[in-house]
Amino acid sequence: MSGRVLHGGPPGAPPRPRSEGFALVPALFLIVVVGALAAVALRLVVGQQTTASSALLQAEALAAARSGIEWSAYRALHGTCASGTLSLAEGAANGFTVVVSCSATAYADGAGNYSAFLINATATRGQYGTADYVRRVVRASFTNETP
């Protein structure tokens, strides 16, 4: 007789091999499948959070660049069209650096002399190549001529 333990069935029936541990294989398979699904779900959640964070940073950079346009337009309309740098430190704009350039071109229209202004504002935050780096450029042109 072999070294396997055999259990008998009803009296007179031939002995049967033991079937203990049969459920172990499907249970292990189920654990591996559920673990793989959890890993995939985690990757998706992390990817969505990264995308949302990036979109928020981009919106903040756009707002910071627009702030630079407003700042330079105010200065231009009050006689100083010059380049400058803003280091923003309030609210959502905290940490952004905005580099603004302004150029003015004089022109005559009818009886008046006016200026056309071209303003470029570049808002940046973070170091290039890192996950939190963001940069937005906004351009605006306007005149001081009244309708």
C-alpha positions as CSV (number, residue, x, y, z in Angstrom):
1,M,0.0,0.0,0.0
2,S,1.2,3.5,-0.7
3,G,2.1,6.2,1.8
4,R,-1.1,8.2,1.2
5,V,-3.8,8.1,3.9
6,L,-7.0,6.7,2.5
7,H,-10.4,7.1,4.0
8,G,-13.0,4.6,3.7
9,G,-16.4,5.2,2.5
10,P,-19.5,3.2,3.3
11,P,-18.7,-0.3,4.5
12,G,-17.6,-2.5,1.6
13,A,-16.7,0.5,-0.7
14,P,-13.1,0.9,-1.9
15,P,-11.1,3.5,0.1
16,R,-10.9,7.1,-1.3
17,P,-8.0,9.5,-1.2
18,R,-8.4,12.6,1.1
19,S,-9.7,15.8,-0.5
20,E,-8.5,18.3,2.2
21,G,-7.0,21.5,0.9
22,F,-8.9,21.4,-2.3
23,A,-10.4,24.9,-1.7
24,L,-6.9,26.4,-1.1
25,V,-6.2,26.8,-4.9
26,P,-9.3,28.8,-5.7
27,A,-8.9,30.9,-2.6
28,L,-5.4,31.8,-3.5
29,F,-6.5,32.6,-7.0
30,L,-9.2,34.9,-5.7
31,I,-6.8,36.7,-3.4
32,V,-4.4,37.3,-6.2
33,V,-7.1,38.6,-8.5
34,V,-8.6,40.9,-5.9
35,G,-5.1,42.2,-5.0
36,A,-4.4,42.9,-8.7
37,L,-7.8,44.8,-9.0
38,A,-6.9,46.8,-5.9
39,A,-3.5,47.8,-7.4
40,V,-5.1,48.9,-10.7
41,A,-7.8,50.9,-8.8
42,L,-5.1,52.6,-6.7
43,R,-3.1,53.6,-9.8
44,L,-6.2,55.1,-11.4
45,V,-7.0,57.1,-8.3
46,V,-3.4,58.4,-8.0
47,G,-3.5,59.3,-11.7
48,Q,-6.7,61.2,-11.3
49,Q,-5.4,63.1,-8.3
50,T,-2.3,64.1,-10.2
51,T,-4.4,65.3,-13.1
52,A,-6.6,67.3,-10.9
53,S,-3.6,68.8,-9.1
54,S,-2.0,69.7,-12.4
55,A,-5.2,71.3,-13.7
56,L,-5.5,73.4,-10.5
57,L,-1.9,74.6,-10.8
58,Q,-2.5,75.5,-14.4
59,A,-5.5,77.6,-13.5
60,E,-3.6,79.3,-10.7
61,A,-0.8,80.1,-13.2
62,L,-3.2,81.6,-15.6
63,A,-4.7,83.8,-12.9
64,A,-1.2,84.9,-11.8
65,A,-0.3,85.8,-15.5
66,R,-3.6,87.7,-15.8
67,S,-2.7,89.6,-12.6
68,G,0.6,90.6,-14.3
69,I,-1.3,91.9,-17.3
70,E,-3.6,94.0,-15.0
71,W,-0.7,95.3,-13.0
72,S,1.2,96.4,-16.1
73,A,-1.9,97.8,-17.8
74,Y,-2.6,100.0,-14.8
75,R,1.0,101.2,-14.8
76,A,0.9,101.8,-18.6
77,L,-2.2,103.9,-18.4
78,H,-0.7,106.0,-15.7
79,G,2.5,106.8,-17.6
80,T,4.9,103.9,-16.9
81,C,5.1,101.2,-19.5
82,A,8.1,99.2,-18.3
83,S,9.1,95.7,-17.7
84,G,9.1,94.2,-14.2
85,T,8.9,91.1,-12.0
86,L,6.2,90.3,-9.5
87,S,6.7,87.8,-6.7
88,L,3.2,86.9,-5.6
89,A,2.7,85.9,-2.0
90,E,-1.1,86.0,-1.4
91,G,-3.7,83.2,-1.6
92,A,-3.6,80.8,-4.5
93,A,-1.0,82.9,-6.3
94,N,1.6,82.3,-3.5
95,G,4.8,81.1,-4.9
96,F,4.3,82.4,-8.5
97,T,6.8,84.7,-10.2
98,V,5.4,86.8,-12.9
99,V,7.7,88.5,-15.5
100,V,6.0,91.3,-17.3
101,S,7.2,93.2,-20.4
102,C,5.4,96.2,-21.8
103,S,6.0,98.1,-25.0
104,A,4.3,101.3,-26.2
105,T,3.9,102.6,-29.7
106,A,2.8,106.2,-30.2
107,Y,0.3,107.0,-33.0
108,A,-1.9,109.9,-34.0
109,D,-5.6,109.6,-34.7
110,G,-7.5,112.6,-35.8
111,A,-6.6,115.5,-33.5
112,G,-5.1,113.4,-30.7
113,N,-1.9,111.5,-30.0
114,Y,-2.3,108.1,-28.3
115,S,-0.3,105.0,-27.4
116,A,-0.8,101.4,-28.3
117,F,0.5,99.0,-25.6
118,L,1.6,95.4,-25.9
119,I,2.0,93.5,-22.7
120,N,3.4,90.0,-22.2
121,A,3.1,88.3,-18.8
122,T,4.8,84.9,-17.9
123,A,3.8,83.3,-14.7
124,T,6.0,80.4,-13.4
125,R,6.1,78.2,-10.2
126,G,8.4,75.4,-9.3
127,Q,11.5,74.0,-11.0
128,Y,11.4,72.9,-14.7
129,G,11.4,69.1,-14.9
130,T,9.6,68.6,-11.5
131,A,6.0,67.5,-11.0
132,D,4.9,70.9,-9.6
133,Y,6.4,73.0,-12.4
134,V,3.8,75.2,-14.2
135,R,4.2,78.1,-16.7
136,R,1.6,80.2,-18.4
137,V,2.1,83.1,-20.8
138,V,-0.6,85.7,-21.5
139,R,-0.4,88.6,-24.0
140,A,-2.6,91.7,-24.2
141,S,-2.8,94.7,-26.4
142,F,-4.8,97.9,-25.9
143,T,-4.7,101.6,-26.4
144,N,-5.3,104.7,-24.3
145,E,-7.6,106.1,-26.9
146,T,-11.2,106.7,-25.6
147,P,-14.1,106.1,-28.0
